[in-house]
C-alpha cells in the first residue's frame, strides 16, 4: 500500500514556485482578504511604535545630564502614548489575523473534505485512512499557526532588524560596524543548523503520523485486538514507534541546543563588546549616555530578532510544505458528484447487462480480476453470483456502482451505457446490503434515514417493520433514538443487517446488491434477515453475491464465477444436474457439512 509521507514529497523549500503555490491559500479567503491586508498595516504600525521606544528612552536618560525635569515629564508622557498605541495596534493586528485565518481555513477544511468525499474508490484503495487523516489534521494546524502568528512575527522581526540597523547607523557608525560584523557569521550558521533542524523535524512528523495510524487502527479493530488477547502486541508496536519519535526528536533537540548556544555566544558576546566600546566612546565625548542607552536597546532588538527570525523562517518553510500537501489533495480529480441532493432524480427500471467485461484493479494492473464476463439481469429478476473466494464476485458489484472504470466490454442499464448516467442518478437508484454492515455512530433512526435523509418518521417506522427490525428496536428503552455506537458496535450482527435492510428499503432502489448479506449470521438471525431480504427484493432487480447456497435456491439465474470468467449459468435445478459442475460440488460440500 502506498505510504503518504513527507519524505516522498518535494522538499519544503521556499522557492518562487512553492511560494506561488502557498499563496493559493488566499483564494479561499473569499471576502475576508481585506482583514489580512489591514492586519499588515497594524503590524507596520506596531513595529514603528516599537522602534520609537528606545529613542524616547535615550532622550529620557539624557535628561539626567541636562537636569531638565519638565522635558523628562514630556518624554515620559510620550513613552506612555507610544506604549498605549502599541497595545492598541497589537490588539487589532492579532484579532484581524485570527479572524482572517479562521475564516480562510474553515473554507479550506470544507473544500478539502468535500473533495475527499468525492474522490473515487481507486484513491482510497491506495491510501491508509488513518495516515491520511493525520496528515490533513497536522498540515491544517501548521498552516493555522503560520497564518495566525508566524508570518506576522517574521515580518515584525524583519522590520525591527532593518529599522534598528538604520537607527544604530544614525547614532554612531563605529559602533554599528561592530554590530554588523557578526551578522554574516550568524547567518551562515543559521542556514547550516536550519538544514539539520528541518531534517529532524520532518522525521519526527513522519514517525508521529505513523504512531497515530497505529492508535486509530487499534481503536477501530479493538474487538479483534481483545479477541486475540493482543493488547501486549499493540502496546509494543506503539512503544516502538514512540521510542523512534523520542530518539529522532532528541537528535533534533541537540542541534537546536547547539544553535541556541551559538546565538548566545555570538550575539550577546557582541553586545557586551559593544557596550564596552560605547562606554569608551562616551568617555571620549563622541556620544552621550542617552545615545549609548538607545544604542544598547536597538542592539538588543537586533540580537533578539536575529535569534528568533531563523526559527520563524524554518516554521514558514514547514507551512509552505504543508500548504503544498493540502493542495495536492485538493488537486486530486474528484468524481462528478453534486454537493447537494438533486430535487428530482430520474428513476431507472433496472435491466442490467454485462457484455465481455474486463477489469483489473488500479493498484494491481498485472492481475486481471474479470476477463470476459457477460450476463443479463432483467427487471425484477434475482441474479445470484457464486464461486470461490477472490474470483471477482464483489468486483462485479463495485463496477455496477461505478466505484472503478472497466478496461474492456460494456455495462448497460436499461439499454444505455453505465457511463451515460450521472453518478447521482446511477447510485441513487441502487442500494447495497454488505456482509460487514457499517453504521454511523448516531441513533438507529439516523442510520435508517441515511437511505432517505428527508424521510418522515412514519416512513422510517414502516421501513423498520418491513425489515423485521421493529421488535428489537422497541425492546430498547430509547427505541429509535438508541445510540448504535461507533460502526454499530452496540448492536449484534443480525440487528445491524436489519438496520441496513431498513435503510435500503427506505431508499426504494431499482437495483439491489446483496453482498453475502447473511453469511456471518447465526441461524435465527439469518431467518429473520432472509425474510426481510425477500420483502426488500420484491419488484426490483437483485444481484446476490452468495456464500451460503441455501439462500439462492429461488434465484431466477445463478452465475458461477471462477478465475474471472462465468463457467456455469442457470437455475439451481439446472446447475445441480451438471455432472462434475462447480456449483454441484460446492452444493454437495455445504449440504454434507450442515
VEXFI-46735 format. One record per residue (C-alpha): x, y, z. Coordinates in steps of 0.25 Angstrom, whole numbers, padded with zeros to 4 digits, always signed. Layout:
<nodes>
XYZ...
</nodes>
This chain:
<nodes>
+0000+0000+0000+0005+0014-0004+0010+0022+0008+0007+0036+0010+0020+0042+0016+0026+0056+0015+0039+0049+0011+0032+0045-0002+0029+0059-0005+0037+0071-0011+0046+0078+0000+0039+0089+0007+0048+0100+0002+0043+0114+0000+0045+0115-0015+0037+0124-0025+0028+0113-0029+0025+0108-0015+0023+0122-0010+0013+0124-0022+0006+0111-0019+0005+0115-0004-0001+0128-0007-0013+0120-0014-0018+0119+0001-0023+0133-0001-0033+0129-0011-0040+0122+0000-0041+0135+0008-0053+0140+0000-0058+0153+0005-0048+0153+0017-0036+0156+0010-0036+0171+0014-0034+0167+0028-0021+0161+0025-0016+0174+0018-0022+0183+0029-0014+0174+0039-0002+0176+0031-0004+0191+0033-0006+0190+0048+0007+0181+0048+0015+0192+0042+0009+0202+0052+0013+0192+0063+0027+0191+0058+0029+0206+0057+0024+0209+0071+0034+0198+0076+0045+0205+0069+0041+0218+0075+0042+0213+0089+0058+0212+0090+0059+0226+0084+0050+0232+0095+0057+0224+0106+0070+0230+0101+0065+0244+0102+0059+0242+0115+0073+0237+0121+0079+0249+0115+0070+0258+0123+0079+0254+0135+0091+0261+0130+0082+0273+0126+0075+0273+0139+0062+0277+0132+0050+0271+0139+0040+0277+0130+0046+0271+0118+0047+0258+0125+0032+0259+0128+0028+0261+0114+0037+0250+0109+0031+0240+0119+0017+0244+0114+0022+0242+0100+0026+0228+0105+0013+0225+0111+0006+0229+0098+0015+0220+0090+0012+0208+0099-0003+0211+0098-0002+0212+0083+0006+0199+0082-0004+0192+0091-0016+0196+0082-0009+0193+0069-0005+0179+0075-0019+0176+0078-0024+0180+0064-0013+0172+0058-0015+0159+0065-0030+0160+0065-0030+0163+0050-0020+0151+0047-0028+0141+0055-0041+0145+0048-0035+0144+0035-0028+0131+0038-0040+0124+0044-0050+0128+0033-0040+0124+0022-0036+0111+0028-0051+0108+0030-0053+0109+0015-0040+0101+0013-0045+0090+0022-0059+0090+0015-0053+0089+0001-0043+0078+0006-0054+0070+0012-0063+0072+0000-0052+0068-0010-0048+0056-0001-0062+0051+0000-0064+0052-0015-0051+0045-0019-0052+0031-0026-0050+0018-0019-0037+0016-0026-0031+0027-0018-0036+0021-0004-0031+0007-0008-0017+0013-0009-0017+0022+0004-0018+0018+0018-0029+0026+0024-0022+0028+0038-0010+0033+0032-0018+0042+0022-0026+0047+0034-0013+0050+0042-0007+0058+0030-0019+0066+0028-0020+0070+0043-0005+0073+0044-0004+0081+0032-0016+0089+0034-0011+0092+0048+0003+0096+0043-0004+0106+0033-0013+0111+0044-0001+0114+0053+0007+0121+0042-0005+0130+0037-0009+0134+0051+0005+0137+0057+0017+0133+0049+0016+0141+0037+0013+0154+0045+0024+0151+0055+0034+0148+0044+0031+0162+0037+0031+0169+0050+0045+0164+0054+0050+0167+0040+0045+0181+0041+0051+0182+0055+0065+0178+0050+0065+0187+0038+0059+0199+0046+0069+0196+0057+0081+0196+0048+0076+0209+0042+0075+0215+0056+0088+0210+0060+0095+0216+0048+0089+0229+0051+0095+0229+0065+0109+0224+0063+0115+0218+0051+0127+0212+0058+0118+0204+0068+0109+0200+0056+0121+0194+0049+0124+0185+0061+0109+0180+0061+0109+0177+0046+0122+0169+0047+0115+0158+0054+0103+0157+0045+0108+0149+0033+0115+0139+0042+0101+0137+0049+0094+0136+0036+0103+0125+0031+0102+0117+0044+0086+0119+0043+0086+0113+0029+0095+0101+0033+0088+0098+0046+0074+0101+0040+0076+0089+0030+0079+0079+0041+0067+0084+0049+0057+0083+0037+0062+0069+0034+0059+0064+0048+0046+0072+0049+0041+0065+0037+0046+0051+0042+0038+0054+0055+0026+0058+0048+0026+0045+0040+0028+0036+0052+0017+0043+0059+0008+0041+0047+0011+0026+0047+0009+0025+0062-0005+0032+0061-0009+0021+0050-0006+0010+0060-0015+0017+0070-0026+0019+0060-0025+0004+0054-0025-0002+0068-0037+0006+0073-0045+0003+0060-0041-0012+0062-0042-0013+0077-0051-0025+0077-0041-0033+0069-0029-0028+0078-0036-0033+0090-0041-0046+0084-0027-0050+0081-0022-0044+0094-0012-0036+0086-0012-0023+0095+0003-0026+0098+0006-0027+0083-0001-0014+0080+0006-0007+0092+0019-0012+0087+0016-0007+0073+0012+0007+0079+0024+0007+0089+0034+0004+0077+0029+0016+0069+0029+0025+0081+0043+0022+0084+0047+0025+0070+0040+0039+0071+0047+0041+0084+0061+0037+0078+0059+0046+0066+0054+0058+0074+0065+0057+0083+0075+0058+0072+0068+0070+0066+0068+0076+0080+0083+0075+0081+0084+0083+0068+0075+0093+0073+0083+0094+0086+0096+0096+0078+0089+0107+0070+0084+0114+0083+0097+0113+0089+0104+0119+0077+0094+0130+0076+0096+0133+0091+0111+0134+0090+0112+0141+0077+0101+0152+0078+0101+0154+0093+0116+0154+0094+0116+0164+0083+0106+0173+0091+0116+0172+0103+0127+0177+0094+0118+0188+0088+0115+0193+0102+0129+0193+0106+0133+0201+0093+0121+0210+0095+0126+0214+0109+0140+0217+0103+0133+0226+0093+0124+0232+0103+0136+0235+0112+0143+0241+0100+0131+0250+0098+0127+0244+0084+0113+0240+0089+0104+0244+0101+0100+0234+0111+0086+0234+0106+0090+0231+0092+0098+0219+0097+0086+0214+0105+0078+0216+0092+0089+0208+0084+0089+0197+0094+0073+0195+0093+0074+0195+0078+0085+0185+0079+0076+0176+0088+0065+0177+0077+0075+0173+0066+0080+0161+0075+0067+0156+0079+0060+0158+0066+0072+0151+0059+0072+0139+0069+0057+0137+0066+0056+0140+0051+0063+0127+0047+0053+0119+0055+0041+0127+0049+0047+0124+0035+0048+0109+0038+0033+0109+0042+0029+0117+0030+0037+0106+0021+0029+0095+0028+0016+0103+0026+0019+0104+0011+0021+0089+0010+0008+0087+0018+0001+0096+0008+0006+0089-0004+0002+0075+0002-0012+0081+0005-0013+0086-0009-0008+0072-0015-0021+0066-0008-0029+0078-0013-0024+0076-0027-0028+0061-0028-0038+0059-0038-0052+0056-0031-0064+0048-0037-0075+0057-0043-0084+0058-0031-0093+0069-0027-0090+0076-0014-0105+0075-0010-0116+0065-0013-0124+0066-0026-0138+0071-0024-0143+0061-0035-0136+0048-0039-0138+0041-0051-0144+0027-0048-0138+0015-0055-0145+0002-0058-0133-0007-0054-0130-0016-0066-0115-0019-0065-0106-0025-0076-0091-0028-0075-0084-0031-0089-0070-0036-0089-0066-0028-0077-0051-0028-0074-0045-0021-0061-0032-0020-0053-0031-0012-0040-0022+0001-0042-0013-0004-0031-0011-0018-0037-0011-0015-0052-0004-0028-0055-0015-0037-0049-0028-0037-0058-0039-0040-0048-0050-0041-0059-0046-0046-0072-0059-0048-0081-0072-0046-0072-0085-0046-0079-0099-0047-0073-0113-0041-0073-0122-0037-0061-0136-0033-0065-0145-0024-0057-0150-0032-0045-0140-0044-0046-0132-0049-0035-0118-0052-0041-0108-0059-0031-0093-0060-0033-0085-0071-0026-0071-0076-0027-0059-0078-0018-0053-0066-0010-0045-0056-0018-0050-0059-0032-0057-0045-0034-0071-0047-0029-0071-0034-0021-0063-0027-0032-0076-0028-0041-0084-0020-0030-0073-0010-0030-0073-0008-0045-0088-0007-0045-0087+0004-0035-0076+0011-0043-0066+0010-0032-0056+0007-0043-0056+0008-0058-0055-0004-0067-0044-0007-0076-0052-0014-0087-0066-0018-0091-0079-0011-0087-0088-0010-0075-0102-0005-0079-0115-0001-0071-0128+0000-0078-0120-0001-0091-0112+0011-0088-0097+0010-0085-0094+0011-0070-0085+0024-0073-0097+0031-0079-0103+0033-0065-0099+0043-0056-0094+0037-0043-0105+0043-0034-0116+0036-0043-0108+0023-0044-0105+0021-0029-0118+0028-0025-0125+0016-0032-0116+0005-0025-0115+0000-0011-0105-0009-0005-0106-0018+0007-0092-0023+0010-0087-0034+0019-0080-0025+0028-0090-0014+0031-0084-0001+0035-0094+0008+0043-0090+0022+0047-0089+0026+0061-0102+0033+0063-0116+0027+0066-0124+0016+0060-0133+0026+0054-0122+0034+0047-0116+0021+0042-0129+0017+0035-0131+0031+0030-0118+0030+0023-0125+0023+0012-0134+0036+0010-0130+0047+0019-0143+0055+0017-0151+0043+0021-0163+0045+0031-0164+0037+0044-0175+0029+0038-0167+0024+0026-0155+0021+0036-0165+0013+0044-0170+0005+0032-0156+0002+0027-0152-0003+0041-0165-0012+0041-0163-0018+0028-0148-0021+0031-0152-0029+0043-0145-0019+0052-0157-0013+0059-0157-0023+0070-0142-0021+0075-0143-0006+0073-0155-0005+0082-0148-0014+0092-0138-0003+0095-0142+0008+0105-0139+0019+0095-0145+0011+0083-0142+0019+0070-0133+0029+0078-0124+0018+0083-0109+0021+0080-0103+0010+0072-0088+0013+0076-0076+0014+0066-0079+0006+0054-0091+0000+0061-0083-0007+0072-0095-0007+0081-0103-0016+0072-0102-0030+0068-0099-0035+0054-0113-0038+0051-0118-0025+0057-0108-0017+0048-0112-0025+0036-0127-0022+0038-0124-0007+0040-0116-0008+0027-0128-0014+0020-0138-0004+0026-0128+0007+0021-0129+0000+0007-0144-0001+0007-0145+0014+0011-0137+0017-0001-0146+0009-0010-0135+0005-0021-0138-0001-0035-0125-0009-0033-0122-0016-0021-0108-0022-0018-0107-0032-0007-0092-0035-0004-0092-0048+0005-0102-0041+0014-0105-0054+0023-0092-0061+0022-0087-0057+0036-0101-0059+0044-0106-0070+0053-0118-0078+0048-0128-0070+0056-0123-0056+0051-0121-0062+0037-0136-0066+0037-0141-0052+0041-0131-0045+0031-0135-0054+0020-0150-0051+0022-0146-0036+0022-0138-0038+0009-0149-0045+0002-0158-0033+0004-0147-0024+0000-0144-0032-0013-0159-0031-0018-0161-0022-0030-0147-0019-0033-0134-0025-0039-0126-0032-0029-0111-0036-0031-0108-0046-0020-0094-0049-0017-0095-0062-0009-0087-0071+0000-0098-0079+0006-0104-0086-0006-0117-0089+0002-0121-0075+0001-0121-0074-0014-0129-0087-0018-0140-0078-0023-0132-0069-0031-0136-0067-0046-0122-0069-0050-0109-0074-0043-0095-0070-0049-0083-0078-0045-0071-0069-0046-0057-0075-0046-0043-0069-0050-0050-0056-0055-0060-0064-0064-0074-0069-0063-0072-0084-0065-0087-0088-0062-0100-0081-0063-0115-0086-0060-0125-0088-0049-0122-0097-0036-0128-0109-0042-0121-0107-0056-0107-0106-0049-0109-0117-0039-0112-0126-0051-0098-0123-0057-0088-0135-0055-0075-0130-0048-0080-0116-0049-0074-0106-0039-0088-0102-0034-0091-0116-0031-0078-0119-0024-0080-0106-0015-0094-0110-0012-0090-0124-0008-0079-0119+0001-0088-0109+0008-0100-0118+0010-0092-0130+0014-0085-0121+0025-0098-0115+0030
</nodes>
